[in-house]
Amino acid sequence: MSDELLDEVEAINSIYGDGTLAPTEDESSSTYILKLPGDASSLRIRFPDAYPAQPPLVLGTHHSSGGVRGAGARDVRLFKDILPSVFQEGSVCLFDAVEEFGRQVEEQAPGPEETQDGREDEEAAPREDEDALPAPDWTLSAVVVENKSTFVARVARASSPEEARSHVAHLLASDKKVRLATHNITAWRIRGDGATQFQDCDDDGETAAGGRLLHLMQVMDVWGVVVVVSRWYGGVKLGPRRFAVINGVARDGMVRAGVAGK
């Protein structure tokens, strides 16, 4: 098994929960069971010996979604369609595939169901405070595993301090795995009317990390952007090395988002 695959297994399980990506009982095989997010199916995935030079293969369904007829075939088909779009030779891709699967399933979900008397089901209907938070368009960095801690950055454009805060609030309210991260370090820089400038950061318990992230944005001359770096702690302290990893995934996310000035 390659180091890249070992790191990816660790990253997936750190972010989505233990057992999300687990090997089959046949230890001689590079076949894994992947539990897709939400109420979706579990899939059998085989990683070629050359992975990540070659893409993983979807072998079929291990367990269908909630016993719903046709759900397993639907999930397999959707995941197979997604894999080629996220795979880049030499780069692990399963995290990106799982994220894209979750996004597409959410988009295809039906609207609130109505009760027999024609009224919307109160539990299915969104709350007013959720409606007030527009869904931002996040760009994700590569996932980095360092001594059992997992790091990933998200980058979105923001035109005002209120919008930056709203983006972070929406992310935490709508994404359970991000909400359960050990730390969500944030920083944003906004240019207002005239010469007004706004910038702020939050360590979220990772002392000094927010200020270092903000300094990176200043060095890269990034404006109109909010960055969130999530860390899932793996039980091994990294010391000062953690700041380099946090800034590394943040830089990667900003480059991927096309917002880096330098």
Secondary structure as GFF3:
##gff-version 3
##sequence-region A 1 262
A	DSSP	alpha_helix	3	16	.	.	.	ID=ss1
A	DSSP	beta_strand	21	23	.	.	.	ID=ss2
A	DSSP	beta_strand	31	35	.	.	.	ID=ss3
A	DSSP	beta_strand	42	46	.	.	.	ID=ss4
A	DSSP	beta_strand	57	63	.	.	.	ID=ss5
A	DSSP	three_ten_helix	65	67	.	.	.	ID=ss6
A	DSSP	alpha_helix	71	86	.	.	.	ID=ss7
A	DSSP	alpha_helix	94	108	.	.	.	ID=ss8
A	DSSP	alpha_helix	128	131	.	.	.	ID=ss9
A	DSSP	beta_strand	139	140	.	.	.	ID=ss10
A	DSSP	beta_strand	144	146	.	.	.	ID=ss11
A	DSSP	beta_strand	149	157	.	.	.	ID=ss12
A	DSSP	alpha_helix	161	174	.	.	.	ID=ss13
A	DSSP	alpha_helix	176	179	.	.	.	ID=ss14
A	DSSP	beta_strand	183	191	.	.	.	ID=ss15
A	DSSP	beta_strand	197	202	.	.	.	ID=ss16
A	DSSP	alpha_helix	209	219	.	.	.	ID=ss17
A	DSSP	beta_strand	225	232	.	.	.	ID=ss18
A	DSSP	alpha_helix	241	257	.	.	.	ID=ss19
###
